[in-house]
Amino acid sequence: MQRHRVRKLLSIIMAGIVLFSIGWLICLKNNNSKNMTQQQLPQKWHLNGLSKNGLSNDTQTILKNGQKYELFYLVDTGKGLKANQQRTRWARSVTSDLTTFKVEDNADIKPLSQQESVATGSIVKDVDNLSGHGKNSLLAYATKYINGNQWTYMWYLTNQGEKWHVANNGKPVAKPYKEGKDFRDPHVIYDAEAKQFVMTVAEADDNNHMKIGFYTSKNGTTWQYTDSFYSPRDLGTLEVPEIHQIYQKSNNQKQWILFFGANGFADDFQKSTGSYYVVGQLKNGQFEAKTGPERVDFGTDYYAAHNYQENNEQLLGFGWMGNWDYINYVSDDIKYKGNYSAFRKMFLSSDNKLKTSKIITNGLFNTKKTTVLVKAHSKSQVKTSKAAYKISTIINGHQDITIKSKNGDSNVSFHFNNFDKKLTVHRQSNYVTNDSYNKDYNINLWGDWSEKVDFYVDQYSIEVFWPNTGQVATFAKYSNDSGDNIVFDNLDNKNSSLIVQEMK
C-alpha cells in the first residue's frame, strides 16, 4: 500500500515536471517570437512591421524611459478601407540601442468596437499637471475614424501607472468645424514658456484644401483654434504634422521646425510622397514661417516620420519606409510590408538646413573590409553573402552603382552625375506590380563635385548617406534573397575604390 502511494506520488511529480517543461518551452517560444533581433528580421537593424498579414505605417511617438526607448507605430490589419470596420491600432516596441527591438504590442491606444479605427496621433508629458491626471502623467491623442468622421480622442497614463485610461469620459476632445471634414494626425507638445499645450493637426478648409491647423489648450481637453499653415507650393495632401523647438548647432539661435508629410507631388520635382519641414517661429499658438518647404529625406520611402528631442540641438528621428503609390501593390510573398528606416540623428544648420549627422548602426559593420580598386572607365563587381552590409566610396564625376539580388528578383541602380549634382535612381522588383515603383527618380545633390557616400543595405531597404553634407535618401527594396551582387561602373577618368563591410 505504501509502495503504491510512493509510485502515485512519483507519477504526479513527473507529470508536473512534464507540464512545467512544456509550459516553459511555450513561454520561451513566445518570448523569442516577440524579442526580435537583427539576425531574425529581414531589415537587420531596423524596426520591422508587426503584422505579416497587413502592414505597419505611420510612426506615432518616441518616448525615453531611463535607458530604453518606447516606440509607438500604427498597425493596419489589412482589412482595407471599408466603412464601419475596425482597421488600424497602435503597436509598441522597446529598444535600448535602436538596433534591436522587443515587440511588446501592448499599447492600449486601440479601437473599442468594430465600428471604429484608431489612427495617427502622439504622446506628450504633462509636466505641470494641467490636465489634472497627475504631474508628469502622459497624455495620448489619436484620430478615430467613426462613421465617416475624423475626431481626436484622448488617453492618459499616470506617473506610476501601467495601463492607459480613456479620458474625457470617452468623448472626443477635438472635432473639425464641420462634420465629415478631414481632421487627423494630432501632434501635441507642451509649450513651457506659454504654459499651454499646442496641437498641430492636418485639416481641410471650406474648399477642401489641406492645411496644418494650430490649436492651444490650458488643460489638454478643451482646444482653441489659433492659426493655419498652407504650403506655398502645391505638394498635394498634407498629413502627419509635428513641431519642435530647436537651437541651430553653430550659433545657438532658437528656431521652431514644423514637420509634415506631403502625400502628393503636384509641383515638386521629386515626384514622390515624402516628409518635409519648414523653419519659423511659434508664439502663442501662431506659426510664422521663415523658409519654404524642404525635404527631410530625399528618397521615395521616408514618410509619416517622428522625431524625439534628445537635447536643444539634436533630434532623433525615424520614418515609415513605405509609399502609398505602390505599398498596396507589394506581393504577399514579401512577409513584412511598411517597415521603418534606421534611426538617425539630425541638427539644424545656421542656414536653416536640417541635416543628418549619423545613421545609427551601433558598430554592426565594424568587420573586415573588402576593398576593390576601380580603375577609370572600368567595372568591378563585389558579391556579398549576407543580406545586410555597408558600402563606402568616393563619387567623382560620373559613376553607376547597381545592387542586384543574386537570384535576380530585384535590382536598384544609382547613376551619379556629380558635375551637375544629380542622382538618378531606378528600381525593379518581381514583387511590385506598379509602375510608380519602377520609374526613375531624380535627386538634387549638395556639396562638392567629389563626395564620400555610404550605402546601408539590407533585404528591404537602401539608405544612401552623404556624411559630409548631411543629406540622406531612403529607398524601399523588395527581395527574398540574402546576398547581393554589387557592380561599380566607373565612368570617370579618375580611379576610385569600393569598400564593403558585411554585418557581423
Residue pairs with C-beta under 8 A, 6 or more apart in sequence:
34 102
34 103
34 104
34 105
35 102
35 103
36 48
36 93
36 100
36 101
36 102
36 103
37 100
38 44
38 45
38 99
38 100
38 364
38 388
38 503
41 48
41 336
42 48
42 335
42 336
42 339
42 387
42 458
42 459
42 460
43 321
43 336
43 339
43 340
43 458
43 459
43 460
43 461
44 364
44 387
44 388
44 458
44 459
44 503
45 99
45 100
45 342
45 361
45 362
45 364
45 388
45 458
45 503
46 321
46 339
46 340
46 341
46 342
46 458
46 460
46 461
47 71
47 73
47 93
47 95
47 101
47 318
47 339
47 340
48 56
48 101
48 336
48 339
48 340
49 55
49 56
49 75
49 336
49 337
49 338
49 339
49 340
50 56
50 73
50 75
50 91
50 93
50 103
50 105
51 75
51 76
51 77
51 78
52 335
52 336
53 77
53 78
54 75
54 76
54 77
54 78
54 79
54 337
55 76
55 78
55 322
55 327
55 337
55 338
56 73
56 74
56 75
56 76
56 91
56 320
56 336
56 337
56 338
56 339
56 340
57 73
57 74
57 76
57 304
57 320
57 322
57 327
57 338
58 73
58 74
58 119
58 120
58 185
58 240
58 304
58 320
59 71
59 72
59 73
59 74
59 304
59 305
59 306
59 318
59 319
59 320
59 340
60 72
60 73
60 74
60 90
60 109
60 120
60 121
60 122
60 123
60 142
60 306
61 70
61 71
61 72
61 122
61 123
61 140
61 306
62 69
62 70
62 71
62 72
62 306
62 307
62 308
62 316
62 318
63 69
63 70
63 72
63 123
63 138
63 308
64 70
64 308
67 96
68 94
68 95
68 96
69 94
69 95
69 96
69 98
69 308
70 92
70 93
70 94
71 92
71 93
71 94
71 95
71 101
71 318
72 90
72 91
72 92
72 107
72 109
72 123
73 90
73 91
73 93
73 320
73 340
74 88
74 89
74 90
74 91
74 119
74 120
74 304
75 88
75 89
75 90
75 91
76 87
76 88
76 338
77 86
77 87
77 88
77 89
79 85
79 86
79 87
80 87
81 87
83 147
83 148
84 114
84 115
84 147
85 114
85 115
85 117
86 111
86 113
86 114
86 115
86 116
86 117
87 117
87 145
88 117
88 118
88 119
88 145
89 107
89 109
89 110
89 111
89 117
89 118
90 107
90 109
90 110
90 118
90 142
91 103
91 105
91 107
92 104
92 105
92 106
92 107
93 101
93 102
93 103
93 104
93 105
94 101
94 102
94 104
95 101
95 102
97 362
98 316
98 343
98 360
98 362
99 360
99 361
99 362
99 364
107 164
108 155
108 163
108 164
109 118
109 121
109 140
109 142
109 155
109 164
110 118
111 117
111 118
111 144
112 166
112 170
115 146
115 147
116 144
116 145
116 146
117 144
117 145
118 142
118 143
118 144
118 153
119 142
119 143
119 144
119 145
119 184
119 185
120 142
120 143
120 184
120 185
120 239
120 240
120 304
121 140
121 141
121 142
121 143
121 152
121 185
121 186
121 187
122 140
122 141
122 142
122 186
122 187
122 188
122 242
122 306
123 138
123 139
123 140
123 141
124 138
124 139
124 141
124 188
124 189
124 190
124 197
125 136
125 137
125 138
125 139
125 190
126 133
126 134
126 135
126 136
126 137
126 138
126 139
126 156
126 190
126 220
127 135
127 136
127 190
127 192
128 135
128 190
128 195
129 135
129 136
129 137
130 195
130 196
130 197
130 218
130 219
130 220
131 137
131 139
131 156
131 167
131 219
131 220
131 221
132 219
133 139
133 156
133 158
133 167
134 158
134 159
135 159
136 159
137 156
137 157
137 158
137 159
138 156
138 157
139 154
139 155
139 156
139 167
139 188
139 220
140 154
140 155
140 156
140 157
140 164
141 152
141 153
141 154
141 173
141 186
141 187
141 188
141 199
142 152
142 153
142 155
142 186
143 150
143 151
143 152
143 153
143 183
143 184
143 185
143 186
144 150
144 151
144 152
144 153
144 172
148 180
149 175
149 176
149 179
149 180
150 176
150 181
150 182
150 183
150 184
151 172
151 174
151 175
151 183
152 172
152 173
152 174
152 175
152 183
152 186
152 199
152 201
153 166
153 167
153 168
153 170
153 172
153 173
154 166
154 167
154 168
154 173
154 220
154 221
155 164
155 165
155 166
155 167
156 164
156 165
156 167
157 163
157 164
157 165
167 173
167 221
168 221
173 220
173 221
173 222
173 223
174 183
174 186
174 199
174 201
174 215
174 223
175 183
176 182
176 183
176 203
176 204
177 225
181 203
181 204
182 202
182 203
182 204
182 208
182 210
183 201
183 202
183 203
183 204
183 213
184 201
184 202
184 203
184 239
185 201
185 202
185 239
185 240
185 241
186 199
186 200
186 201
187 199
187 200
187 201
187 240
187 241
187 242
187 243
188 197
188 198
188 199
188 220
189 197
189 198
189 242
189 243
189 244
190 196
190 197
190 198
191 197
191 198
191 216
191 282
191 285
194 216
194 284
194 285
195 218
196 216
196 217
196 218
196 285
197 216
197 217
197 218
197 220
198 214
198 215
198 216
198 243
198 282
198 285
199 214
199 215
199 216
199 217
199 223
200 212
200 213
200 214
200 215
200 241
200 242
200 243
200 258
201 212
201 213
201 215
201 241
202 210
202 211
202 212
202 213
202 238
202 239
202 240
202 241
202 260
203 210
203 211
203 212
203 213
204 210
204 211
205 211
205 228
209 230
210 236
210 237
210 238
210 239
211 228
211 229
211 230
211 231
211 238
212 228
212 229
212 238
212 241
212 258
212 260
213 225
213 227
213 228
214 225
214 226
214 227
214 228
214 229
214 285
214 286
214 287
215 223
215 224
215 225
215 226
215 285
216 223
216 224
216 226
216 284
216 285
217 223
217 224
224 285
226 284
226 285
226 286
227 285
227 286
227 287
229 258
229 278
229 287
229 289
231 238
231 262
231 276
231 293
232 292
232 293
233 267
233 268
233 292
233 293
234 264
234 266
234 267
235 262
235 264
235 265
235 266
235 267
235 268
235 276
235 293
236 262
236 263
236 264
236 265
236 266
236 273
237 262
237 263
237 264
238 260
238 261
238 262
238 263
239 260
239 261
239 262
239 263
239 304
240 259
240 260
240 261
240 303
240 304
240 305
241 258
241 259
241 260
242 258
242 259
242 260
242 306
242 307
243 256
243 257
243 258
243 259
243 282
243 287
244 256
244 257
244 259
244 307
244 309
244 315
245 254
245 255
245 256
245 282
245 309
246 254
246 255
246 256
246 257
246 309
246 312
246 313
246 315
246 347
246 348
247 253
247 254
247 255
247 312
247 313
247 348
248 255
248 313
248 348
248 349
248 350
248 352
249 313
249 347
249 348
249 349
249 350
250 349
250 350
251 350
253 350
255 279
255 280
255 281
255 290
255 348
255 352
256 279
256 280
256 281
256 282
256 287
257 277
257 278
257 279
257 348
257 354
258 277
258 278
258 279
258 280
258 287
258 289
259 275
259 276
259 277
259 296
259 305
259 307
260 275
260 276
260 277
260 278
261 273
261 274
261 275
261 276
261 303
261 304
261 305
262 268
262 273
262 274
262 275
262 276
262 293
263 273
263 303
263 324
264 273
265 271
265 272
265 273
268 274
269 442
269 444
270 295
270 298
270 441
270 442
270 443
271 439
271 441
271 442
272 299
272 300
272 323
272 325
272 441
273 300
273 303
273 323
273 324
273 325
274 295
274 296
274 297
274 298
274 299
274 300
274 302
274 303
275 295
275 296
275 297
275 302
275 303
275 304
275 305
275 319
276 293
276 294
276 295
276 296
277 293
277 294
277 296
277 354
278 289
278 290
278 291
278 292
278 293
278 294
279 289
279 290
279 291
279 348
279 352
280 287
280 288
280 289
280 290
280 291
281 287
281 288
281 290
282 288
290 352
291 352
294 353
294 354
296 302
296 305
296 317
296 319
296 346
296 354
297 305
297 319
297 341
297 472
297 473
297 474
298 443
298 444
298 471
298 472
298 473
299 425
299 441
299 443
299 463
299 464
299 472
299 473
299 474
299 475
300 323
300 425
300 441
300 474
300 475
300 476
301 320
301 321
301 322
301 323
301 341
301 461
301 474
301 475
301 476
302 319
302 320
302 321
302 341
302 474
303 319
303 320
303 322
303 323
304 319
304 320
305 317
305 318
305 319
305 320
305 341
306 317
306 318
306 319
307 315
307 316
307 317
307 346
308 315
308 316
308 317
309 315
310 316
310 345
313 347
313 348
314 345
314 346
314 347
314 357
315 345
315 346
315 347
316 343
316 344
316 345
316 346
317 343
317 344
317 346
318 340
318 341
318 342
318 343
318 344
319 340
319 341
319 474
320 338
320 340
320 341
321 338
321 339
321 340
321 341
321 460
321 461
321 474
321 476
322 337
322 338
322 339
322 476
323 436
323 437
323 476
325 434
325 436
325 437
326 432
326 434
326 436
326 437
327 337
327 338
329 432
329 433
329 434
329 437
330 337
330 431
330 432
330 478
331 430
331 431
331 432
331 433
331 478
333 431
333 480
334 431
334 460
334 478
334 480
336 460
339 460
339 461
339 476
341 461
341 463
341 474
342 359
342 360
342 361
342 456
342 461
342 463
343 359
343 360
344 356
344 358
344 359
344 360
344 472
345 356
345 357
345 358
345 360
346 354
346 355
346 356
346 357
346 470
347 354
347 355
347 357
347 470
348 354
348 355
349 355
349 470
353 470
355 469
355 470
355 471
356 465
356 470
356 471
356 472
357 470
359 454
359 456
359 463
359 465
359 472
361 390
361 456
364 388
364 503
364 504
365 389
365 390
365 501
365 502
365 503
365 504
366 501
366 504
367 501
367 502
367 503
367 504
368 501
369 499
369 500
369 501
370 382
370 499
370 500
370 501
371 497
371 498
371 499
372 380
372 382
372 488
372 497
372 498
372 499
372 500
373 380
373 495
373 496
373 497
374 380
374 488
374 490
374 495
374 496
374 497
374 498
375 490
375 495
376 490
376 492
376 493
376 494
376 495
377 490
377 491
377 492
377 493
378 490
379 487
379 488
379 489
379 490
380 487
380 488
380 490
380 498
381 485
381 486
381 487
381 488
382 485
382 486
382 488
382 498
382 500
383 406
383 483
383 484
383 485
383 486
384 483
384 484
384 485
384 486
384 500
384 502
385 482
385 483
385 502
386 482
386 483
386 502
386 503
387 458
387 459
387 481
387 482
387 483
387 484
388 457
388 458
388 459
388 502
388 503
389 457
389 458
389 484
389 500
389 501
389 502
389 503
390 454
390 455
390 456
390 457
390 500
390 501
390 503
391 401
391 454
391 455
391 457
391 486
391 498
391 499
391 500
392 452
392 453
392 454
392 455
392 498
392 499
392 501
393 399
393 401
393 452
393 453
393 488
393 496
393 497
393 498
393 499
394 450
394 451
394 452
394 453
394 496
394 497
395 416
395 418
395 450
395 451
395 452
395 453
395 496
396 418
396 449
396 450
396 492
396 494
396 496
397 417
397 418
397 419
397 449
397 450
397 491
397 492
397 493
397 494
398 415
398 416
398 417
398 418
398 419
398 491
398 492
399 415
399 416
399 418
399 488
399 489
399 490
399 491
399 492
399 496
400 413
400 414
400 415
400 416
400 487
400 488
400 489
400 491
401 413
401 414
401 416
401 455
401 486
401 487
401 488
401 489
402 411
402 412
402 413
402 414
402 486
402 487
402 489
403 411
403 412
403 413
403 455
403 457
403 462
403 477
403 484
403 485
403 486
404 410
404 411
404 412
404 484
404 485
404 486
404 487
405 411
405 479
405 481
405 483
405 484
405 485
406 481
406 483
406 484
406 485
407 480
407 481
409 429
409 430
409 431
409 479
409 480
409 481
410 427
410 428
410 429
410 430
410 431
410 477
410 478
410 479
410 481
411 427
411 428
412 425
412 426
412 427
412 428
412 462
412 475
412 477
413 425
413 426
413 427
414 423
414 424
414 425
414 464
415 423
415 424
415 425
415 426
416 422
416 423
416 453
417 423
417 424
418 445
418 449
418 450
418 451
419 449
421 444
421 445
421 446
421 447
421 449
422 442
422 443
422 444
422 445
423 442
423 443
423 445
423 464
423 473
424 440
424 441
424 442
424 443
425 440
425 441
425 442
425 443
425 473
425 475
426 438
426 439
426 440
426 441
427 437
427 438
427 475
427 477
428 438
429 437
429 477
429 478
429 479
431 478
431 479
431 480
432 438
432 478
443 473
445 451
445 466
445 469
445 471
446 466
446 469
446 470
446 471
447 466
447 468
447 469
447 471
451 466
451 468
451 469
452 466
452 467
452 468
453 464
453 465
453 466
454 464
454 465
454 466
454 467
455 462
455 463
455 464
455 465
456 462
456 463
456 465
457 477
457 484
458 477
458 503
459 477
459 479
459 480
459 481
459 482
460 476
460 477
460 478
460 479
461 474
461 475
461 476
461 477
462 474
462 475
462 477
463 472
463 473
463 474
463 475
464 472
464 473
464 474
464 475
465 471
465 472
466 472
486 498
486 500
488 496
488 498
490 496
